[in-house]
Amino acid sequence: MAAPQETPVRSVVVPFVPGTTPAPLRRLGHDEVVERWHAVDRSAQAPHIVAVAVRGDEGEEWTAAALVTARPQTAYLKIVDAVGDVPAAVAAVVAHARRLDLAQVKWEGWTVSPEAAASVGFTPLHPPLAQSAGAAGPATGYVRWLGDAGVTEPPYYGQSTHFTCGAVTALVAQTQAGVMEREALDRRAELTFWRDATNFPACEPVGLGVAVRRAWPSSPVEVHLDTDLPVMLGHLSESEQEWRAYLQRMSRTDAEGIGVPVDPRPLSVAAIREAIGRGEHVLLLVSLAGMQGFEVPHWVLCHGTAPGAVVIEDPWANAATGDTWVDAHLLPVADASLDTMSAISPDGFHGAVTIGRPERGEASDTGPAGG
């Protein structure tokens, strides 16, 4: 569908300040919508109001307004809601995103219908199979790409625990690849695969790669890890580190035994783009410091590209900041930001697992959902 032509409007962009409502917004009404805007502390996502402004008898008036947020270090904007002349508000947000040279605008489906979203160039996102623990987002969401994007939408599945991100990214990758049925992507599959991949409680790169190969023997797998030392253990006591380090050495032995190569070079963003271009999926270990403000290693799935950005699936949404599955799904991250995120503190190591196309005629592995 061709994007509708937008009529230029005079818009203003003002910060959204918790606990206050600008007078022009109050005059638009929609108190129940504005109440939802204030329900959580969105300050970590640079909340701002994009409003359509006109000159009235009492000075500047707004005919429409939208609350807009986004995760830091990403290449999109999200409309939480729009009120007043909604098409005009959305046109102003899209123009604002274009000025920022972003890849995408999303729209949470709290108050907008599919027909209204389609009329301004947005397409519906597939509803999530599950939302991450504690993050109750809207039932529907919409997206509008602002340039050419090589993206096929995978299913969205939110992790049910704080430690199963690696398992979920692998399962979503294999579901999108057609190796696993969409209906099989559920909590049983999530926990079953995590149990095979975990370094207790997190999944480290070599163990995750080994688990993928064991679950789906027809899928080529390669691990990328630029250190020989145990990883993701610095927060534990010495005694707790010791046995987990031993398990990581066992994973390397297992990788050698079943033919999973471990490349000692970091996987660059250019290499991630090349892998995606070949139809492969990249499970990438990133730090959440940039997007969420705290230094925690976390697995995401890289599966698409847009100009200047890599499109990821993040199985976790931070409800405390107003983050929902609409943010985490089809999430474009600028190349330079992704490169920064992929260096895991304190040592700056890099970890990833690439999963290739299944061998011809062998795309029927049931994986961990059976039994």
Residue pairs with C-beta under 8 A, 6 or more apart in sequence:
1 118
1 121
1 123
3 121
3 144
4 119
4 120
4 121
6 91
6 94
6 95
7 91
8 95
9 52
9 88
9 91
9 92
9 95
10 52
10 53
10 54
11 50
11 51
11 52
11 53
11 92
11 95
11 96
12 50
12 51
12 53
12 60
13 48
13 49
13 50
13 51
13 96
14 22
14 48
14 49
14 51
15 47
15 48
15 49
16 37
16 42
16 47
16 48
16 49
16 67
18 38
18 41
18 42
18 43
19 38
21 34
21 38
22 49
24 51
24 53
24 60
24 61
24 62
24 65
25 34
25 49
25 51
25 62
25 65
25 83
27 61
27 62
28 62
28 64
28 65
28 83
28 84
29 83
30 81
30 83
30 84
33 81
33 83
33 110
33 111
34 83
36 80
36 81
36 110
37 47
37 67
37 80
37 81
40 319
40 320
40 321
40 322
41 320
41 321
41 322
42 69
42 321
42 322
43 321
44 72
44 292
44 293
44 318
44 321
45 69
45 70
45 71
45 72
45 321
45 322
45 323
46 69
46 70
46 72
47 67
47 68
47 69
47 322
48 67
48 68
48 69
49 65
49 66
49 67
49 68
50 65
50 66
50 68
50 89
50 92
50 93
50 96
51 62
51 64
51 65
51 66
51 89
51 92
52 62
52 63
52 64
52 65
52 84
52 85
52 88
52 89
52 92
53 60
53 61
53 62
53 63
54 60
54 61
54 62
54 63
55 61
62 84
63 84
63 85
63 88
64 82
64 83
64 84
64 85
64 86
64 88
64 89
64 92
65 82
65 83
65 84
65 89
66 79
66 80
66 81
66 82
66 83
66 89
66 90
66 92
66 93
67 79
67 80
67 81
68 77
68 78
68 79
68 80
68 93
68 96
69 77
69 78
69 80
69 322
70 76
70 77
70 78
70 327
71 291
71 292
71 323
71 327
71 331
72 290
72 291
72 293
73 290
73 291
73 333
73 334
73 337
73 340
73 341
74 291
74 331
74 332
74 333
74 334
74 337
75 102
75 103
75 104
75 306
75 308
75 309
75 332
75 333
75 334
75 337
76 97
76 102
76 103
76 104
76 105
76 106
76 331
76 332
77 93
77 96
77 97
77 100
77 102
77 104
77 105
77 106
78 105
78 106
78 107
78 108
78 326
78 327
79 90
79 93
79 105
79 106
79 107
79 108
80 108
80 110
80 322
81 108
81 110
81 111
81 112
82 89
82 90
82 93
82 107
82 111
82 112
83 89
86 112
86 116
86 120
87 119
87 120
90 107
90 120
90 122
91 120
93 105
94 105
94 120
94 121
94 144
94 146
97 104
97 105
97 146
98 146
101 308
102 146
102 332
103 145
103 146
103 147
103 149
103 306
103 307
103 308
103 309
103 332
104 143
104 144
104 145
104 146
104 149
104 306
104 330
104 332
105 122
105 143
105 144
105 146
106 125
106 141
106 142
106 143
106 144
106 326
106 327
106 330
107 117
107 122
107 141
107 142
107 143
107 144
107 326
108 137
108 138
108 141
108 324
108 326
109 117
109 138
109 139
109 140
109 141
109 142
109 326
110 138
112 142
114 124
114 140
114 142
117 123
117 124
117 142
120 144
121 144
122 142
122 143
122 144
123 142
123 143
123 144
124 140
124 141
124 142
125 140
125 141
125 142
125 143
125 153
125 156
125 326
125 329
125 330
126 153
126 155
126 156
127 139
127 140
128 137
128 155
128 156
128 157
128 158
128 325
128 329
129 155
129 156
129 157
129 182
129 185
129 186
130 157
130 158
130 160
130 186
130 187
131 137
131 158
131 317
131 324
131 325
132 158
132 159
132 160
132 315
132 316
132 317
132 325
132 328
133 158
133 159
133 160
133 161
133 162
134 319
135 158
135 316
135 317
135 318
135 319
135 323
135 324
135 325
136 319
136 324
137 317
137 324
137 325
137 326
138 324
138 326
141 324
141 325
141 326
141 329
143 330
145 151
145 306
147 306
147 307
148 306
148 307
149 304
149 305
149 306
149 307
149 311
149 332
150 276
150 277
150 304
150 305
150 306
151 303
151 304
151 305
151 306
151 311
151 330
152 176
152 303
152 304
153 330
154 172
154 173
154 175
154 176
154 301
154 303
154 313
155 172
155 175
155 176
155 182
155 185
156 172
156 313
156 325
156 328
156 329
157 168
157 171
157 172
157 185
157 190
157 315
158 168
158 315
158 316
158 317
158 325
158 328
159 165
159 167
159 168
159 190
159 315
159 316
160 187
160 190
160 191
161 191
161 194
161 201
162 201
163 194
163 198
163 201
163 202
164 190
164 191
164 194
164 315
165 203
165 298
165 299
165 300
165 315
165 316
166 194
166 197
166 202
166 203
166 208
166 283
166 299
167 190
167 191
167 193
167 194
167 197
167 203
168 190
168 299
168 315
169 283
169 299
169 300
169 301
169 313
169 315
170 193
170 197
170 208
170 211
170 212
170 215
170 283
170 353
170 355
171 180
171 185
171 189
171 190
171 193
171 367
171 368
172 185
172 301
172 313
172 315
173 281
173 283
173 301
173 303
173 355
174 180
174 212
174 215
174 216
174 219
174 355
174 365
174 367
175 181
175 182
175 184
175 185
176 281
176 303
177 219
177 281
177 355
177 357
177 358
177 363
178 358
178 363
179 216
179 218
179 219
179 358
179 363
179 364
179 365
179 367
180 189
180 216
180 365
180 366
180 367
180 369
181 369
184 366
184 367
184 369
185 369
186 369
188 369
189 367
189 368
189 369
192 368
192 369
192 371
193 211
193 215
193 367
193 368
194 203
196 211
196 214
196 215
196 368
197 203
197 207
197 208
197 210
197 211
197 212
198 207
199 207
199 232
199 244
199 247
199 248
199 251
200 244
200 247
202 232
202 297
203 211
203 299
204 230
204 231
204 232
204 248
204 251
204 351
205 223
205 224
205 225
205 231
205 285
205 351
205 352
205 353
206 223
206 225
206 248
206 251
206 252
206 255
206 260
206 262
207 247
207 248
207 251
208 223
208 283
208 299
208 353
209 221
209 222
209 223
209 255
209 260
209 262
209 353
210 251
210 254
210 255
210 258
210 260
212 219
212 221
212 353
212 355
213 219
213 221
213 258
213 259
213 260
214 258
215 365
215 367
215 368
216 358
216 365
216 367
217 362
217 365
218 358
218 359
218 362
218 363
218 365
219 355
219 356
219 357
219 358
219 359
219 365
220 355
220 356
220 357
220 359
221 260
221 353
221 354
221 355
221 356
222 260
222 261
222 262
222 263
222 353
222 354
222 356
223 255
223 260
223 261
223 262
223 263
223 351
223 352
223 353
224 262
224 263
224 265
224 266
224 267
224 350
224 351
224 352
224 353
224 354
225 231
225 262
225 263
225 264
225 349
225 350
225 351
225 352
226 264
226 265
226 266
226 349
226 350
227 347
227 349
228 264
229 347
229 349
230 241
230 244
230 245
230 248
230 249
231 248
231 344
231 347
231 349
231 351
232 297
232 344
233 240
233 241
233 244
233 245
234 346
236 244
252 262
254 260
255 261
255 262
266 342
266 350
267 275
267 282
267 284
267 342
267 350
267 352
267 354
268 339
269 310
269 335
269 338
269 339
269 342
272 282
272 284
272 302
272 310
272 338
272 352
273 305
273 310
275 281
275 282
275 302
275 354
276 282
276 302
276 303
276 304
276 305
276 310
277 305
278 356
278 357
279 356
279 357
280 354
280 355
280 356
280 357
281 301
281 302
281 303
281 354
281 355
282 301
282 302
282 303
282 352
282 353
282 354
282 355
283 299
283 300
283 301
283 302
283 352
283 353
283 354
283 355
284 299
284 300
284 301
284 302
284 312
284 338
284 342
284 351
284 352
285 297
285 298
285 299
285 342
285 344
285 350
285 351
285 352
286 297
286 298
286 299
286 300
286 338
286 341
286 342
286 344
287 295
287 296
287 297
287 298
287 341
287 342
287 343
287 344
287 345
288 294
288 295
288 296
288 297
288 298
289 295
289 296
289 341
289 345
290 337
290 340
290 341
291 314
291 341
292 318
292 321
292 323
295 345
297 344
298 314
298 316
299 315
300 312
300 313
300 314
300 315
301 312
301 313
301 315
302 310
302 311
302 312
302 338
303 311
303 312
303 313
304 310
304 311
304 330
305 311
306 332
308 334
308 335
309 332
309 333
309 334
309 335
309 338
310 332
310 333
310 335
310 338
311 330
311 331
311 332
311 333
312 331
312 332
312 333
312 338
313 328
313 329
313 330
313 331
314 327
314 328
314 329
314 331
315 328
316 328
317 323
317 324
317 325
317 327
317 328
333 341
342 350
342 352
343 349
343 350
344 350
344 351
358 365
